[in-house]
């Protein structure tokens, strides 16, 4: 048996190789902790556990286990699986504590399989990979020894020698190979039977092999072998084979010594336990025999004394006096009416022992003694009544116990039926349950024979009815507790443990005990219910855990859909605040929820499933960060303001506001009457528009029209979207857009042009490169910016003195011309929307292109 180890960093490729083996035949023999239905699922399971230790590299261990072709017949799938499991154990790897999959391949002549193993274990520890090749070789030798496989080490040496002969290797090389074969044979023969270096030296010497050890700090570190048959040659343990290196030999000898010591200690301990058991058994038998003899003698003494003293006694006191002369004491007990109820006897020769009169014989029971000493008829009737009551109480206990047995068998039958164990169902239904029911009926019929028994039956019936009502109520409450998280409570939990906690908060605990059917326990009373009977859908439905897993999957699907909804809203980028977003998402079937602690959730209205925003990661990124970025970007894209409309000669404030609302909306702005902002004879419209949009000029013109109308005031933000409304200034300028076409000869000046634009109140939106080498710069500007006259002059200068082209709409050209005239005349002759700035303080040279 040969094991070859390889290490990699990712599972996907090897998962495909182990399962699919493109064009070749493969068969999965066993697996632990991973799905084998597809390579993708297998790799995902491996990677999920590996992710718990991101610091571990080369976490994939791939082991190829192979045998000689002559061993194919005995290497069934079961034997190969057993060998792989034993191989892991011999390497110190617990197959239950990490993920692995074993697949047999049939693409070679020799039998072989592939073991794919996760070095990150279930508890987060790491399977070491240092010296793994040596440990693998040692493990293979141990598996060969235990399972009877051919020793691969010997075969390897033999094959190596045979090949050397065929290749015509020198005699010295052949002698070393012969020496190696001799050493391997001798070590394989003697090593398993020794525990020290000295014992190994003595055993090898019998076969003419000498071992020269090297010690360090008292521990074996290296060995050198020689053989009488090959004088002058020597070979180290490492050259002989990995299992025979100094460190590995020391480990093997220590392991065998430990095993031998443990076996000796166990034999000694077992011998001691056997001796103690024999001694204890003998003592018990002796005591039992002595007790039996003492009991018989005590009984004989009492019978002899009663036979002698009873005939002459007329009451209990005289009987006690007579028995005292024989060394016997009678101890009677009385009923409340003075009648004898019980009597027991003790003897001075046997202290501590006591027997009732009934135990000595019927003639010495209380009833018989009372018949002799008092009125026989009255005493007999009293005894009969007492016996009836005792029998009724005994029957009560028997009937109650039998009812419990019948109920338990009925539950067992239901559970077996739900599991599909129809053999057990038949055994209970037609065997043990029939017997138990028959016995219960017999007890009930017996109780019907006496008045006390009939009273007991009535009491039991009333108790059973009450218990049945309580049981039914408990079952109903249990069903509600199990169903509530799957309906009204969905969205408040994510895992099986979370679901169990939800049920616990409703007064019940789900008990899962290995080897037993799951139970539902009432937290207060401790009453147990069969979980399969009270689960949603009853015992015919799929198991509760499956239902919970389905809901968890549904939650995951809902989370994925919710992420898709937010991905769509993020793509639209139509909101500037979370409250605006909350107003938009109901159209997609969701609503925003703010919890008392301030955390924000989103709830799917149809199912009630809800998620914290922090749980959602559209495109793998945190949603809250994306929302914040989208709102920031949207705010930067929008300009907003107020249109304060008063009444005028052409209509009321409401009529005029409606007119300007239609004008602005037709120009491309978003307009709404501000809630609570309207006053007597005044309407306030809030408007928004995109400052770099295609309809910017239309909006500018609409606002200029509004400014020109009497009784209308335009107030607009100037310091950013979050500027308080009370600080909005009266609109004094407009936004404009233009395109600069930079010829190829000036393309190295694009950064300078951009910088000068930004320094003088402009900004760059988009830069495009054309096939002819020109570069187009989409720019924006605001006319009320203090540096706009400089920017205006700079654009004129570039257009006149260079080959740069300034492309703008006719309206934009008009606006810039008005500013140009205002600067030239230094007087406010522009439209009232344009505030003439101060003359430019910069010279033309300040914005000359380099």
Secondary structure as UniProt FT lines:
FT   STRAND          2..8
FT   HELIX           12..19
FT   TURN            22..23
FT   STRAND          26..32
FT   HELIX           39..50
FT   HELIX           51..53
FT   TURN            54..55
FT   STRAND          60..66
FT   HELIX           69..71
FT   TURN            72..74
FT   HELIX           77..90
FT   TURN            91..92
FT   TURN            95..96
FT   STRAND          100..105
FT   STRAND          112..118
FT   TURN            122..123
FT   TURN            130..131
FT   HELIX           132..147
FT   HELIX           152..166
FT   TURN            167..168
FT   HELIX           171..190
FT   HELIX           191..193
FT   HELIX           197..205
FT   TURN            206..208
FT   STRAND          209..216
FT   TURN            217..218
FT   STRAND          219..227
FT   HELIX           228..230
FT   TURN            231..232
FT   STRAND          235..236
FT   HELIX           237..240
FT   HELIX           242..244
FT   HELIX           246..309
FT   HELIX           310..312
FT   HELIX           316..325
FT   TURN            326..327
FT   STRAND          328..334
FT   TURN            336..337
FT   STRAND          340..347
FT   TURN            348..349
FT   TURN            351..352
FT   STRAND          355..356
FT   HELIX           357..360
FT   HELIX           362..364
FT   HELIX           366..373
FT   HELIX           376..419
FT   HELIX           422..427
FT   HELIX           428..432
FT   HELIX           433..447
FT   TURN            448..449
FT   HELIX           451..484
FT   TURN            485..491
FT   HELIX           496..505
FT   TURN            506..507
FT   STRAND          508..511
FT   TURN            514..515
FT   STRAND          519..522
FT   TURN            523..525
FT   STRAND          528..530
FT   HELIX           531..534
FT   TURN            536..537
FT   TURN            539..540
FT   HELIX           544..572
FT   HELIX           578..585
FT   HELIX           586..588
FT   STRAND          590..594
FT   TURN            596..597
FT   STRAND          600..604
FT   TURN            605..607
FT   STRAND          610..612
FT   HELIX           613..615
FT   HELIX           618..620
FT   HELIX           623..637
FT   STRAND          638..646
FT   TURN            649..650
FT   HELIX           653..666
FT   TURN            667..668
FT   STRAND          670..673
FT   TURN            675..676
FT   TURN            680..681
FT   STRAND          682..690
FT   TURN            691..692
FT   TURN            694..695
FT   HELIX           696..708
FT   TURN            710..711
FT   STRAND          712..716
FT   TURN            721..722
FT   HELIX           725..727
FT   STRAND          729..730
FT   STRAND          735..742
FT   HELIX           744..749
FT   HELIX           750..759
FT   TURN            760..761
FT   STRAND          762..769
FT   TURN            771..772
FT   STRAND          775..782
FT   TURN            783..784
FT   TURN            786..787
FT   HELIX           788..801
FT   STRAND          805..807
FT   HELIX           810..825
FT   TURN            832..833
FT   HELIX           844..847
//
